[in-house]
Amino acid sequence: MNFKRFTVKNIPPQKDKNIIITGANSGIGFEAAKILAMKGANVTIACRNKQKGEEALKSLCEFGNVRLKLLDLASLSSVKSFCEELIKEDDPIDVLINNAGVMSIKKRTFTEDGLETQMGVNHFGHFALTTRLLILLEKSEHKRVVSISSIAAYRTKLDLENLNSEKYYMPFGAYKQSKLANIIFANELGWRYPWLVSVIAHPGVSHTGIGRNMKTPMQYIFSGTQGVIGHSIEKATLPILYAATKVGLQSGAYFGPDAYSRGSTANVPQPKEAKDYEKAEKFWEISKGLTQ
């Protein structure tokens, strides 16, 4: 396909596919849920805040079959309960979109389990969620996991000795490391489980709520623009939708805007750091231990 021609119209029917999207009560997750429901998918939005989730559900139901389930990625017990409920239902999961995230928390804070919040939610919560749901992904004919990263992942390294910000904490630095972690996890997931497709996407820059903790001008750059630097939520969602619906993808494929922070959907290169396979293996084992 010519990427430049990829629009919502190009998305194939998703009739009866079971798709889970974390953090879908607003922003890119909400937009993806809307489009996938319109295409016929059975969409589960997994949200932390009940009130916001219910408000989103009310809006989304007019577009198709959407349901809400509560999930707090800052709590491993919540992840476990969420997964156990789905496993009892025993329905295959066709696509899992790990979209939820937090960004640039000003002070070092911790999840319920004592993990630095940004790495805890953005990576460890999704690691626990994905690995627990492998049993349902394996039941599907489609078997796809989409990890959402960021352009911020290009400008950092994964420090295995500082995953919990024990040595130092920088708000945006911790975010960048968590977004690189998403790519490394996705690569290792595809390597360890060759029967599924593990792909990655990033939205570029768009006006969403994730950058609310950042100070200007960084807040302007990462959450408030649509002009020269960024683009609309609708366009920012397209790489995620492509990763979730394009037939014939292989694990490790990475999609984002062709002009770095904005533009048409395209194949984009992974950060060099994401290709450190020895570190990826160590990181997996660390993640496995910390998430029990």
C-alpha atoms as an extended CHARMM CRD file, in Angstrom:
* protein
*
       292  EXT
         1         1  MET       CA              0.0000000000        0.0000000000        0.0000000000  PROA      1               0.0000000000
         2         2  ASN       CA              1.0090000000        3.6100000000       -0.5840000000  PROA      2               0.0000000000
         3         3  PHE       CA              1.2320000000        4.8750000000        2.9870000000  PROA      3               0.0000000000
         4         4  LYS       CA              0.3460000000        8.3970000000        1.9110000000  PROA      4               0.0000000000
         5         5  ARG       CA             -3.0500000000        7.1400000000        0.8540000000  PROA      5               0.0000000000
         6         6  PHE       CA             -3.7970000000        5.4070000000        4.1400000000  PROA      6               0.0000000000
         7         7  THR       CA             -6.9220000000        6.8590000000        5.7000000000  PROA      7               0.0000000000
         8         8  VAL       CA             -9.7800000000        5.5290000000        7.7680000000  PROA      8               0.0000000000
         9         9  LYS       CA            -11.4410000000        4.4690000000        4.5060000000  PROA      9               0.0000000000
        10        10  ASN       CA             -8.5760000000        2.0430000000        3.8460000000  PROA      10              0.0000000000
        11        11  ILE       CA             -9.0650000000        0.1500000000        7.0960000000  PROA      11              0.0000000000
        12        12  PRO       CA            -10.5240000000       -3.2730000000        6.2820000000  PROA      12              0.0000000000
        13        13  PRO       CA            -13.6730000000       -4.5010000000        8.0430000000  PROA      13              0.0000000000
        14        14  GLN       CA            -13.0030000000       -5.5960000000       11.6110000000  PROA      14              0.0000000000
        15        15  LYS       CA            -16.2990000000       -7.4090000000       12.0590000000  PROA      15              0.0000000000
        16        16  ASP       CA            -16.4120000000       -9.5630000000       15.1920000000  PROA      16              0.0000000000
        17        17  LYS       CA            -12.7580000000       -8.9720000000       16.0870000000  PROA      17              0.0000000000
        18        18  ASN       CA            -12.2230000000       -8.6180000000       19.8300000000  PROA      18              0.0000000000
        19        19  ILE       CA            -10.0000000000       -5.6150000000       20.4510000000  PROA      19              0.0000000000
        20        20  ILE       CA             -8.8200000000       -4.2450000000       23.7990000000  PROA      20              0.0000000000
        21        21  ILE       CA             -7.4850000000       -0.6910000000       24.1030000000  PROA      21              0.0000000000
        22        22  THR       CA             -5.9940000000        0.5980000000       27.3380000000  PROA      22              0.0000000000
        23        23  GLY       CA             -6.5040000000        4.2410000000       28.2480000000  PROA      23              0.0000000000
        24        24  ALA       CA             -9.2610000000        4.7780000000       25.7060000000  PROA      24              0.0000000000
        25        25  ASN       CA            -11.4210000000        7.2860000000       27.5620000000  PROA      25              0.0000000000
        26        26  SER       CA             -9.7880000000       10.2210000000       25.7270000000  PROA      26              0.0000000000
        27        27  GLY       CA             -7.2850000000       11.2510000000       23.0800000000  PROA      27              0.0000000000
        28        28  ILE       CA             -5.7880000000        8.7610000000       20.6700000000  PROA      28              0.0000000000
        29        29  GLY       CA             -7.1810000000        5.7310000000       22.5110000000  PROA      29              0.0000000000
        30        30  PHE       CA            -10.7040000000        7.1430000000       22.2700000000  PROA      30              0.0000000000
        31        31  GLU       CA            -10.2990000000        7.9250000000       18.5680000000  PROA      31              0.0000000000
        32        32  ALA       CA             -8.9610000000        4.4300000000       17.8600000000  PROA      32              0.0000000000
        33        33  ALA       CA            -11.8440000000        2.8420000000       19.7800000000  PROA      33              0.0000000000
        34        34  LYS       CA            -14.3540000000        4.9080000000       17.7930000000  PROA      34              0.0000000000
        35        35  ILE       CA            -12.9300000000        3.9700000000       14.3930000000  PROA      35              0.0000000000
        36        36  LEU       CA            -12.5040000000        0.2860000000       15.2100000000  PROA      36              0.0000000000
        37        37  ALA       CA            -16.0640000000        0.1080000000       16.5260000000  PROA      37              0.0000000000
        38        38  MET       CA            -17.2820000000        1.7540000000       13.3300000000  PROA      38              0.0000000000
        39        39  LYS       CA            -15.4400000000       -0.9480000000       11.4000000000  PROA      39              0.0000000000
        40        40  GLY       CA            -17.3580000000       -3.6630000000       13.2590000000  PROA      40              0.0000000000
        41        41  ALA       CA            -14.9770000000       -4.6880000000       16.0410000000  PROA      41              0.0000000000
        42        42  ASN       CA            -16.0500000000       -5.6170000000       19.5510000000  PROA      42              0.0000000000
        43        43  VAL       CA            -14.0580000000       -3.0210000000       21.4660000000  PROA      43              0.0000000000
        44        44  THR       CA            -13.2000000000       -3.1540000000       25.1570000000  PROA      44              0.0000000000
        45        45  ILE       CA            -11.9410000000        0.1170000000       26.5750000000  PROA      45              0.0000000000
        46        46  ALA       CA             -9.8190000000       -0.5300000000       29.6580000000  PROA      46              0.0000000000
        47        47  CYS       CA             -9.7940000000        2.5990000000       31.8190000000  PROA      47              0.0000000000
        48        48  ARG       CA             -8.6530000000        3.5170000000       35.3250000000  PROA      48              0.0000000000
        49        49  ASN       CA            -11.2220000000        6.2170000000       36.0870000000  PROA      49              0.0000000000
        50        50  LYS       CA            -14.7630000000        4.8710000000       36.2700000000  PROA      50              0.0000000000
        51        51  GLN       CA            -16.5010000000        8.2020000000       35.7060000000  PROA      51              0.0000000000
        52        52  LYS       CA            -14.3690000000        9.1620000000       32.7180000000  PROA      52              0.0000000000
        53        53  GLY       CA            -14.6730000000        5.6530000000       31.3480000000  PROA      53              0.0000000000
        54        54  GLU       CA            -18.4610000000        5.7230000000       31.5670000000  PROA      54              0.0000000000
        55        55  GLU       CA            -18.5880000000        9.1240000000       29.8770000000  PROA      55              0.0000000000
        56        56  ALA       CA            -16.4140000000        7.8050000000       27.0630000000  PROA      56              0.0000000000
        57        57  LEU       CA            -18.5200000000        4.6680000000       26.7710000000  PROA      57              0.0000000000
        58        58  LYS       CA            -21.6840000000        6.7150000000       26.4270000000  PROA      58              0.0000000000
        59        59  SER       CA            -20.1410000000        8.5650000000       23.4710000000  PROA      59              0.0000000000
        60        60  LEU       CA            -18.5960000000        5.4940000000       21.8790000000  PROA      60              0.0000000000
        61        61  CYS       CA            -21.6470000000        3.2380000000       21.9730000000  PROA      61              0.0000000000
        62        62  GLU       CA            -23.2600000000        5.1340000000       19.1010000000  PROA      62              0.0000000000
        63        63  PHE       CA            -20.4360000000        3.9730000000       16.8320000000  PROA      63              0.0000000000
        64        64  GLY       CA            -20.6790000000        0.2540000000       17.5120000000  PROA      64              0.0000000000
        65        65  ASN       CA            -20.1750000000       -2.4880000000       20.0630000000  PROA      65              0.0000000000
        66        66  VAL       CA            -18.0890000000       -1.0220000000       22.8880000000  PROA      66              0.0000000000
        67        67  ARG       CA            -17.8460000000       -1.9900000000       26.5380000000  PROA      67              0.0000000000
        68        68  LEU       CA            -15.9510000000       -0.6540000000       29.5330000000  PROA      68              0.0000000000
        69        69  LYS       CA            -13.7900000000       -2.5860000000       31.9710000000  PROA      69              0.0000000000
        70        70  LEU       CA            -11.8760000000       -0.9450000000       34.7820000000  PROA      70              0.0000000000
        71        71  LEU       CA             -8.1100000000       -1.3540000000       34.7700000000  PROA      71              0.0000000000
        72        72  ASP       CA             -5.4890000000        0.4950000000       36.7980000000  PROA      72              0.0000000000
        73        73  LEU       CA             -2.0570000000       -0.1600000000       35.2990000000  PROA      73              0.0000000000
        74        74  ALA       CA             -0.4740000000        1.3330000000       38.4200000000  PROA      74              0.0000000000
        75        75  SER       CA             -1.7500000000       -1.6620000000       40.3690000000  PROA      75              0.0000000000
        76        76  LEU       CA             -0.5910000000       -5.1910000000       39.5880000000  PROA      76              0.0000000000
        77        77  SER       CA             -3.5320000000       -6.5580000000       41.5730000000  PROA      77              0.0000000000
        78        78  SER       CA             -5.8860000000       -4.5820000000       39.3110000000  PROA      78              0.0000000000
        79        79  VAL       CA             -4.1120000000       -5.9880000000       36.2450000000  PROA      79              0.0000000000
        80        80  LYS       CA             -4.4540000000       -9.4930000000       37.6470000000  PROA      80              0.0000000000
        81        81  SER       CA             -8.1650000000       -9.0620000000       38.3970000000  PROA      81              0.0000000000
        82        82  PHE       CA             -8.8180000000       -7.5990000000       34.9480000000  PROA      82              0.0000000000
        83        83  CYS       CA             -7.0730000000      -10.5130000000       33.2520000000  PROA      83              0.0000000000
        84        84  GLU       CA             -8.7450000000      -13.1440000000       35.4130000000  PROA      84              0.0000000000
        85        85  GLU       CA            -12.1490000000      -11.7200000000       34.4870000000  PROA      85              0.0000000000
        86        86  LEU       CA            -11.3400000000      -11.9020000000       30.7800000000  PROA      86              0.0000000000
        87        87  ILE       CA             -9.9090000000      -15.4100000000       31.0970000000  PROA      87              0.0000000000
        88        88  LYS       CA            -13.1550000000      -16.5540000000       32.7390000000  PROA      88              0.0000000000
        89        89  GLU       CA            -15.0680000000      -15.2020000000       29.7410000000  PROA      89              0.0000000000
        90        90  ASP       CA            -12.7090000000      -17.2900000000       27.5680000000  PROA      90              0.0000000000
        91        91  ASP       CA            -13.1550000000      -15.1590000000       24.4330000000  PROA      91              0.0000000000
        92        92  PRO       CA            -10.1300000000      -14.8960000000       22.1270000000  PROA      92              0.0000000000
        93        93  ILE       CA             -8.3450000000      -11.5520000000       21.9440000000  PROA      93              0.0000000000
        94        94  ASP       CA             -7.5860000000      -10.5760000000       18.3720000000  PROA      94              0.0000000000
        95        95  VAL       CA             -5.7790000000       -7.3000000000       19.0510000000  PROA      95              0.0000000000
        96        96  LEU       CA             -4.4200000000       -5.7970000000       22.2630000000  PROA      96              0.0000000000
        97        97  ILE       CA             -3.4770000000       -2.1200000000       21.9640000000  PROA      97              0.0000000000
        98        98  ASN       CA             -1.2680000000       -0.9810000000       24.8460000000  PROA      98              0.0000000000
        99        99  ASN       CA             -2.0530000000        2.7120000000       24.6100000000  PROA      99              0.0000000000
       100       100  ALA       CA             -2.4360000000        4.0810000000       28.1560000000  PROA      100             0.0000000000
       101       101  GLY       CA              0.3740000000        6.1760000000       29.5510000000  PROA      101             0.0000000000
       102       102  VAL       CA              1.5150000000        8.9560000000       31.8580000000  PROA      102             0.0000000000
       103       103  MET       CA              4.0790000000       11.6150000000       31.0580000000  PROA      103             0.0000000000
       104       104  SER       CA              6.5440000000       13.8770000000       32.8720000000  PROA      104             0.0000000000
       105       105  ILE       CA              5.2670000000       13.6010000000       36.4350000000  PROA      105             0.0000000000
       106       106  LYS       CA              6.9800000000       16.4670000000       38.2200000000  PROA      106             0.0000000000
       107       107  LYS       CA              8.0470000000       14.5960000000       41.3460000000  PROA      107             0.0000000000
       108       108  ARG       CA              9.1420000000       10.9880000000       41.6470000000  PROA      108             0.0000000000
       109       109  THR       CA              6.0720000000        9.0150000000       42.6310000000  PROA      109             0.0000000000
       110       110  PHE       CA              5.3280000000        5.3310000000       42.8810000000  PROA      110             0.0000000000
       111       111  THR       CA              2.7030000000        2.8240000000       41.8590000000  PROA      111             0.0000000000
       112       112  GLU       CA              0.8400000000        0.6860000000       44.3630000000  PROA      112             0.0000000000
       113       113  ASP       CA              3.6570000000       -1.8550000000       44.0240000000  PROA      113             0.0000000000
       114       114  GLY       CA              6.5210000000        0.5790000000       44.6330000000  PROA      114             0.0000000000
       115       115  LEU       CA              7.5260000000        1.1140000000       41.0000000000  PROA      115             0.0000000000
       116       116  GLU       CA              8.3540000000        4.5640000000       39.6250000000  PROA      116             0.0000000000
       117       117  THR       CA              5.0320000000        5.6900000000       38.1840000000  PROA      117             0.0000000000
       118       118  GLN       CA              5.9810000000        6.3720000000       34.5670000000  PROA      118             0.0000000000
       119       119  MET       CA              7.9180000000        3.1510000000       34.0750000000  PROA      119             0.0000000000
       120       120  GLY       CA              5.3990000000        1.3420000000       36.2680000000  PROA      120             0.0000000000
       121       121  VAL       CA              2.3630000000        2.3410000000       34.1970000000  PROA      121             0.0000000000
       122       122  ASN       CA              3.8450000000        2.7140000000       30.7270000000  PROA      122             0.0000000000
       123       123  HSD       CA              5.9000000000       -0.4760000000       30.7760000000  PROA      123             0.0000000000
       124       124  PHE       CA              5.4950000000       -2.7690000000       33.7920000000  PROA      124             0.0000000000
       125       125  GLY       CA              1.6880000000       -2.5240000000       33.8670000000  PROA      125             0.0000000000
       126       126  HSD       CA              1.4580000000       -3.3470000000       30.1730000000  PROA      126             0.0000000000
       127       127  PHE       CA              4.0570000000       -6.1090000000       30.5330000000  PROA      127             0.0000000000
       128       128  ALA       CA              1.9540000000       -7.7840000000       33.2140000000  PROA      128             0.0000000000
       129       129  LEU       CA             -1.2390000000       -7.2600000000       31.2180000000  PROA      129             0.0000000000
       130       130  THR       CA              0.1350000000       -8.6580000000       27.9710000000  PROA      130             0.0000000000
       131       131  THR       CA              1.8480000000      -11.7100000000       29.4080000000  PROA      131             0.0000000000
       132       132  ARG       CA             -1.2290000000      -12.6510000000       31.4450000000  PROA      132             0.0000000000
       133       133  LEU       CA             -3.4270000000      -12.3620000000       28.3530000000  PROA      133             0.0000000000
       134       134  LEU       CA             -1.2400000000      -14.5050000000       26.0930000000  PROA      134             0.0000000000
       135       135  ILE       CA             -3.5650000000      -17.4400000000       26.7750000000  PROA      135             0.0000000000
       136       136  LEU       CA             -6.4340000000      -15.5270000000       25.1040000000  PROA      136             0.0000000000
       137       137  LEU       CA             -4.3230000000      -14.0800000000       22.3110000000  PROA      137             0.0000000000
       138       138  GLU       CA             -3.2590000000      -17.6120000000       21.4150000000  PROA      138             0.0000000000
       139       139  LYS       CA             -6.9110000000      -18.5730000000       20.8880000000  PROA      139             0.0000000000
       140       140  SER       CA             -7.2940000000      -15.9880000000       18.1220000000  PROA      140             0.0000000000
       141       141  GLU       CA             -6.5680000000      -16.3690000000       14.4150000000  PROA      141             0.0000000000
       142       142  HSD       CA             -5.1310000000      -12.8380000000       14.3980000000  PROA      142             0.0000000000
       143       143  LYS       CA             -3.0050000000      -12.6750000000       17.5930000000  PROA      143             0.0000000000
       144       144  ARG       CA             -1.6790000000       -9.1260000000       17.5230000000  PROA      144             0.0000000000
       145       145  VAL       CA             -0.2080000000       -6.8040000000       20.1650000000  PROA      145             0.0000000000
       146       146  VAL       CA              0.3300000000       -3.1250000000       19.3760000000  PROA      146             0.0000000000
       147       147  SER       CA              2.6620000000       -1.2170000000       21.6890000000  PROA      147             0.0000000000
       148       148  ILE       CA              2.4620000000        2.5830000000       21.6220000000  PROA      148             0.0000000000
       149       149  SER       CA              5.7640000000        4.4200000000       21.9010000000  PROA      149             0.0000000000
       150       150  SER       CA              6.8130000000        8.0330000000       21.2810000000  PROA      150             0.0000000000
       151       151  ILE       CA              9.3230000000       10.1080000000       19.3360000000  PROA      151             0.0000000000
       152       152  ALA       CA             10.8580000000       10.7270000000       22.7700000000  PROA      152             0.0000000000
       153       153  ALA       CA             12.2580000000        7.1710000000       22.6560000000  PROA      153             0.0000000000
       154       154  TYR       CA             14.8320000000        8.2400000000       20.0670000000  PROA      154             0.0000000000
       155       155  ARG       CA             16.7260000000       10.4070000000       22.5410000000  PROA      155             0.0000000000
       156       156  THR       CA             17.4640000000        8.1360000000       25.4640000000  PROA      156             0.0000000000
       157       157  LYS       CA             19.0000000000        4.8670000000       26.6210000000  PROA      157             0.0000000000
       158       158  LEU       CA             17.5430000000        2.1810000000       28.8330000000  PROA      158             0.0000000000
       159       159  ASP       CA             19.4480000000        2.1330000000       32.1230000000  PROA      159             0.0000000000
       160       160  LEU       CA             18.7630000000       -1.2250000000       33.7390000000  PROA      160             0.0000000000
       161       161  GLU       CA             20.3180000000        0.0960000000       36.9510000000  PROA      161             0.0000000000
       162       162  ASN       CA             17.8760000000        3.0020000000       37.1380000000  PROA      162             0.0000000000
       163       163  LEU       CA             14.5250000000        1.5900000000       36.0220000000  PROA      163             0.0000000000
       164       164  ASN       CA             12.9540000000        2.7700000000       39.2650000000  PROA      164             0.0000000000
       165       165  SER       CA             14.8000000000        6.1260000000       39.1760000000  PROA      165             0.0000000000
       166       166  GLU       CA             16.8090000000        5.1030000000       42.2360000000  PROA      166             0.0000000000
       167       167  LYS       CA             19.9690000000        6.9170000000       41.1150000000  PROA      167             0.0000000000
       168       168  TYR       CA             18.3030000000       10.0180000000       39.7400000000  PROA      168             0.0000000000
       169       169  TYR       CA             14.9010000000       11.2320000000       38.5530000000  PROA      169             0.0000000000
       170       170  MET       CA             14.1090000000       13.5920000000       35.7160000000  PROA      170             0.0000000000
       171       171  PRO       CA             10.4170000000       13.8840000000       34.7740000000  PROA      171             0.0000000000
       172       172  PHE       CA             10.8380000000       13.8150000000       31.0030000000  PROA      172             0.0000000000
       173       173  GLY       CA             13.8570000000       11.5350000000       31.2230000000  PROA      173             0.0000000000
       174       174  ALA       CA             11.8200000000        8.8660000000       33.0100000000  PROA      174             0.0000000000
       175       175  TYR       CA              9.1170000000        9.2020000000       30.3690000000  PROA      175             0.0000000000
       176       176  LYS       CA             11.6160000000        8.7850000000       27.5230000000  PROA      176             0.0000000000
       177       177  GLN       CA             13.0520000000        5.6710000000       29.1180000000  PROA      177             0.0000000000
       178       178  SER       CA              9.5690000000        4.1600000000       29.5440000000  PROA      178             0.0000000000
       179       179  LYS       CA              8.7670000000        4.7710000000       25.8810000000  PROA      179             0.0000000000
       180       180  LEU       CA             11.9920000000        3.1080000000       24.7730000000  PROA      180             0.0000000000
       181       181  ALA       CA             11.0440000000        0.2520000000       27.0830000000  PROA      181             0.0000000000
       182       182  ASN       CA              7.8070000000       -0.1600000000       25.1050000000  PROA      182             0.0000000000
       183       183  ILE       CA              9.7720000000       -0.7950000000       21.9010000000  PROA      183             0.0000000000
       184       184  ILE       CA             12.2630000000       -3.1480000000       23.5240000000  PROA      184             0.0000000000
       185       185  PHE       CA              9.4080000000       -5.0920000000       25.1250000000  PROA      185             0.0000000000
       186       186  ALA       CA              7.5430000000       -5.3460000000       21.8200000000  PROA      186             0.0000000000
       187       187  ASN       CA             10.6290000000       -6.6880000000       20.0510000000  PROA      187             0.0000000000
       188       188  GLU       CA             11.3130000000       -9.2790000000       22.7310000000  PROA      188             0.0000000000
       189       189  LEU       CA              7.6300000000      -10.2780000000       22.8380000000  PROA      189             0.0000000000
       190       190  GLY       CA              7.6950000000      -11.0550000000       19.1220000000  PROA      190             0.0000000000
       191       191  TRP       CA             10.9500000000      -12.9940000000       19.5110000000  PROA      191             0.0000000000
       192       192  ARG       CA              9.7250000000      -15.1190000000       22.4310000000  PROA      192             0.0000000000
       193       193  TYR       CA              6.2610000000      -15.7560000000       20.9810000000  PROA      193             0.0000000000
       194       194  PRO       CA              6.6240000000      -16.1490000000       17.2070000000  PROA      194             0.0000000000
       195       195  TRP       CA              3.0000000000      -17.2590000000       16.8960000000  PROA      195             0.0000000000
       196       196  LEU       CA              1.7850000000      -13.6890000000       17.4660000000  PROA      196             0.0000000000
       197       197  VAL       CA              2.4590000000      -10.3810000000       15.7290000000  PROA      197             0.0000000000
       198       198  SER       CA              4.0360000000       -7.7430000000       17.9830000000  PROA      198             0.0000000000
       199       199  VAL       CA              4.2590000000       -4.3300000000       16.3370000000  PROA      199             0.0000000000
       200       200  ILE       CA              4.8470000000       -0.7660000000       17.4880000000  PROA      200             0.0000000000
       201       201  ALA       CA              3.4510000000        2.6360000000       16.5650000000  PROA      201             0.0000000000
       202       202  HSD       CA              3.8910000000        6.2200000000       17.6620000000  PROA      202             0.0000000000
       203       203  PRO       CA              1.5010000000        9.1120000000       16.9780000000  PROA      203             0.0000000000
       204       204  GLY       CA              4.0040000000       11.9200000000       16.5000000000  PROA      204             0.0000000000
       205       205  VAL       CA              2.8570000000       15.1040000000       18.2600000000  PROA      205             0.0000000000
       206       206  SER       CA             -0.7630000000       15.9810000000       18.8340000000  PROA      206             0.0000000000
       207       207  HSD       CA             -3.0130000000       17.8340000000       21.2410000000  PROA      207             0.0000000000
       208       208  THR       CA             -3.8750000000       15.2490000000       23.9080000000  PROA      208             0.0000000000
       209       209  GLY       CA             -3.9760000000       15.2890000000       27.6940000000  PROA      209             0.0000000000
       210       210  ILE       CA             -0.7840000000       13.2960000000       28.2110000000  PROA      210             0.0000000000
       211       211  GLY       CA              1.4540000000       16.3730000000       28.2410000000  PROA      211             0.0000000000
       212       212  ARG       CA             -0.4650000000       18.2490000000       30.9110000000  PROA      212             0.0000000000
       213       213  ASN       CA              2.3510000000       17.8510000000       33.4720000000  PROA      213             0.0000000000
       214       214  MET       CA              4.9910000000       19.4460000000       31.2750000000  PROA      214             0.0000000000
       215       215  LYS       CA              6.1370000000       23.0400000000       31.5430000000  PROA      215             0.0000000000
       216       216  THR       CA              6.1190000000       25.4280000000       28.6220000000  PROA      216             0.0000000000
       217       217  PRO       CA              7.6370000000       25.4480000000       26.0500000000  PROA      217             0.0000000000
       218       218  MET       CA              7.8390000000       21.6400000000       26.3020000000  PROA      218             0.0000000000
       219       219  GLN       CA              4.1110000000       21.4540000000       26.9830000000  PROA      219             0.0000000000
       220       220  TYR       CA              3.5140000000       23.4350000000       23.8160000000  PROA      220             0.0000000000
       221       221  ILE       CA              5.7560000000       21.1450000000       21.7920000000  PROA      221             0.0000000000
       222       222  PHE       CA              4.4580000000       17.8250000000       23.0850000000  PROA      222             0.0000000000
       223       223  SER       CA              0.7770000000       18.3900000000       23.7560000000  PROA      223             0.0000000000
       224       224  GLY       CA             -0.5200000000       21.6480000000       22.3930000000  PROA      224             0.0000000000
       225       225  THR       CA              0.3190000000       21.9480000000       18.7160000000  PROA      225             0.0000000000
       226       226  GLN       CA             -1.1670000000       21.0140000000       15.4040000000  PROA      226             0.0000000000
       227       227  GLY       CA              0.6670000000       23.3630000000       13.0740000000  PROA      227             0.0000000000
       228       228  VAL       CA              4.2830000000       23.1170000000       12.0150000000  PROA      228             0.0000000000
       229       229  ILE       CA              5.2480000000       20.6830000000       14.7850000000  PROA      229             0.0000000000
       230       230  GLY       CA              2.1960000000       18.5130000000       15.3190000000  PROA      230             0.0000000000
       231       231  HSD       CA             -0.9950000000       17.2820000000       13.7270000000  PROA      231             0.0000000000
       232       232  SER       CA             -4.5890000000       16.4590000000       14.6380000000  PROA      232             0.0000000000
       233       233  ILE       CA             -5.6530000000       13.5840000000       16.8730000000  PROA      233             0.0000000000
       234       234  GLU       CA             -7.3220000000       11.9960000000       13.8490000000  PROA      234             0.0000000000
       235       235  LYS       CA             -4.0400000000       11.9370000000       11.9160000000  PROA      235             0.0000000000
       236       236  ALA       CA             -2.0250000000       10.9720000000       14.9820000000  PROA      236             0.0000000000
       237       237  THR       CA             -4.2170000000        7.8990000000       15.4310000000  PROA      237             0.0000000000
       238       238  LEU       CA             -3.6270000000        6.5730000000       11.9050000000  PROA      238             0.0000000000
       239       239  PRO       CA             -0.2580000000        4.8430000000       12.6140000000  PROA      239             0.0000000000
       240       240  ILE       CA             -1.8890000000        3.0240000000       15.5370000000  PROA      240             0.0000000000
       241       241  LEU       CA             -4.8390000000        1.9640000000       13.3810000000  PROA      241             0.0000000000
       242       242  TYR       CA             -2.4990000000        0.7990000000       10.6310000000  PROA      242             0.0000000000
       243       243  ALA       CA             -0.4960000000       -1.2760000000       13.1070000000  PROA      243             0.0000000000
       244       244  ALA       CA             -3.6890000000       -2.7800000000       14.5040000000  PROA      244             0.0000000000
       245       245  THR       CA             -5.4440000000       -3.6390000000       11.2450000000  PROA      245             0.0000000000
       246       246  LYS       CA             -2.9820000000       -4.0500000000        8.3530000000  PROA      246             0.0000000000
       247       247  VAL       CA             -2.8910000000       -7.6550000000        7.1600000000  PROA      247             0.0000000000
       248       248  GLY       CA              0.4720000000       -9.3560000000        6.7380000000  PROA      248             0.0000000000
       249       249  LEU       CA              2.6070000000       -7.3910000000        9.1970000000  PROA      249             0.0000000000
       250       250  GLN       CA              5.6000000000       -9.0000000000       10.8810000000  PROA      250             0.0000000000
       251       251  SER       CA              6.7580000000       -8.5600000000       14.4580000000  PROA      251             0.0000000000
       252       252  GLY       CA              9.0930000000       -5.6130000000       14.9680000000  PROA      252             0.0000000000
       253       253  ALA       CA              7.4420000000       -3.3540000000       12.3870000000  PROA      253             0.0000000000
       254       254  TYR       CA              7.3100000000        0.2610000000       13.5820000000  PROA      254             0.0000000000
       255       255  PHE       CA              4.9320000000        2.9180000000       12.2480000000  PROA      255             0.0000000000
       256       256  GLY       CA              4.6670000000        6.6570000000       12.7290000000  PROA      256             0.0000000000
       257       257  PRO       CA              4.3360000000        9.9420000000       10.8290000000  PROA      257             0.0000000000
       258       258  ASP       CA              6.7000000000       10.2890000000        7.8690000000  PROA      258             0.0000000000
       259       259  ALA       CA              7.8100000000       13.7830000000        8.9630000000  PROA      259             0.0000000000
       260       260  TYR       CA              8.8670000000       12.6400000000       12.4470000000  PROA      260             0.0000000000
       261       261  SER       CA              6.2990000000       14.5190000000       14.5480000000  PROA      261             0.0000000000
       262       262  ARG       CA              3.5590000000       14.8140000000       11.9220000000  PROA      262             0.0000000000
       263       263  GLY       CA              2.5690000000       13.6640000000        8.4630000000  PROA      263             0.0000000000
       264       264  SER       CA              1.3850000000       10.5480000000        6.6770000000  PROA      264             0.0000000000
       265       265  THR       CA              1.6970000000        7.0690000000        8.1480000000  PROA      265             0.0000000000
       266       266  ALA       CA              4.9640000000        5.3520000000        7.2420000000  PROA      266             0.0000000000
       267       267  ASN       CA              7.4430000000        2.7020000000        8.3050000000  PROA      267             0.0000000000
       268       268  VAL       CA              9.8410000000        4.4330000000       10.7020000000  PROA      268             0.0000000000
       269       269  PRO       CA             13.2170000000        3.2490000000       12.0320000000  PROA      269             0.0000000000
       270       270  GLN       CA             13.5480000000        1.9710000000       15.5600000000  PROA      270             0.0000000000
       271       271  PRO       CA             16.0110000000        3.6690000000       17.9260000000  PROA      271             0.0000000000
       272       272  LYS       CA             19.4280000000        1.9890000000       17.8170000000  PROA      272             0.0000000000
       273       273  GLU       CA             19.1410000000        1.2760000000       21.5280000000  PROA      273             0.0000000000
       274       274  ALA       CA             16.1030000000       -0.9200000000       20.8400000000  PROA      274             0.0000000000
       275       275  LYS       CA             18.3300000000       -3.3260000000       18.8940000000  PROA      275             0.0000000000
       276       276  ASP       CA             20.4100000000       -4.3190000000       21.9390000000  PROA      276             0.0000000000
       277       277  TYR       CA             19.1250000000       -7.8910000000       22.1350000000  PROA      277             0.0000000000
       278       278  GLU       CA             21.2280000000       -8.8540000000       25.1540000000  PROA      278             0.0000000000
       279       279  LYS       CA             19.7980000000       -5.9330000000       27.1110000000  PROA      279             0.0000000000
       280       280  ALA       CA             16.2920000000       -6.8170000000       25.9130000000  PROA      280             0.0000000000
       281       281  GLU       CA             16.6370000000      -10.3210000000       27.2980000000  PROA      281             0.0000000000
       282       282  LYS       CA             17.8480000000       -9.0020000000       30.6610000000  PROA      282             0.0000000000
       283       283  PHE       CA             15.0650000000       -6.4210000000       30.7120000000  PROA      283             0.0000000000
       284       284  TRP       CA             12.4510000000       -9.1150000000       30.1230000000  PROA      284             0.0000000000
       285       285  GLU       CA             13.6970000000      -11.1410000000       33.0770000000  PROA      285             0.0000000000
       286       286  ILE       CA             13.7500000000       -8.0440000000       35.2970000000  PROA      286             0.0000000000
       287       287  SER       CA             10.2170000000       -7.1740000000       34.2180000000  PROA      287             0.0000000000
       288       288  LYS       CA              9.0680000000      -10.7220000000       34.8670000000  PROA      288             0.0000000000
       289       289  GLY       CA             10.4790000000      -10.6150000000       38.3820000000  PROA      289             0.0000000000
       290       290  LEU       CA              9.0970000000       -7.1850000000       39.2860000000  PROA      290             0.0000000000
       291       291  THR       CA              5.6080000000       -8.0030000000       38.0130000000  PROA      291             0.0000000000
       292       292  GLN       CA              5.5060000000      -11.4680000000       39.6470000000  PROA      292             0.0000000000
